[in-house]
């Protein structure tokens, strides 16, 4: 395998939007498995509202600065993570 899919949860500051707290909580072989984990809030990754953002990122192994970045963003809305387009839907 040349890559994995990392699930990272994120908390942003209210005033600047700069990451205040972020941590990678899981690694998956398949993109779909990583997305399912986020969509199902496995292990309470939202931590009762502490991490309202999550991202699934393709991470190449044995490589710095990969050229094949892929990201799927999620935001906690109405009791669950929902996928969104960070460039179109960002408030």
N, C-alpha and C positions, 0 to 999 in steps of 0.2 A: 504494500500500500504506500502511495506517495503523498497522501494527505489524510487529514481527519477534519471533522466538523466540530468546532468548539462552541459551547453555549456559555455566554457571558451575561450576567445580570448587572444592571447599571442603575445608579441613583444619581440624579442631576441636582445641582444647586438651583434654587428658585430664581436667582437674580441674573446669573451669567450663562447657564446652560453648560458650563464646563463640568466634566465628570467629577463628582464628589466622592463616589465610591463605586468601584467596579471589581468584579471577580469572575474568573472562569470557573464554572462549577461542573462542567461535563465535557467529555470528548466522545465522539461517535464516529463509527466507520461510514455511516450512511446519512446523507442530508435529511432524508425523510424521518429517520429516527430522532435526529436532533430537533427538528421542527415539531414532531409529535410530543416530545418531552416538554417543550416550551408551551405548546397549545394546551397541554393537559396539566400544566403547572406542577410537574412531577417533583415530589419532595418539598412542596411549598416553596419553590424557588422565588416566588414573589415576596415571601416572608412577611405576610400580613400587610402588604403595601409598601414595604421598605424599598423594594426594587421594582419600580414601575416600568422599566425598560429592559429589554433583552435583545440579544443579537446572536445569530448563528453565523459563524464565519468559517469559510474553508481555509484551512491552515496547511500549507505545504511542509512536509517533513524535511529536515536537513537543509533548510533554505532560509536565508535572510532576505527580506524585501521581495516577497514573491510577486510574480506578474499576473497571477491568476486569482486575484482577490474576488471573492464572492461573499456577499453579506445579505442576510434576510433579517429585517428589523421587526420588532414587536413592541407593542405598548399595552399596558394594562388598562382595559376599558370595560366598565360594567361587569366586573367580577371575573375577568379572564384576559389572557394575552391575546391580542389581535394583531395580525400582520399588517404592516403599513409601509408605504413608500416614503422613505425619509426625506426625499427631495420634494415630493408633492404634498405630503400630509403634515409636515412639521409645522407646529404652531409657534 
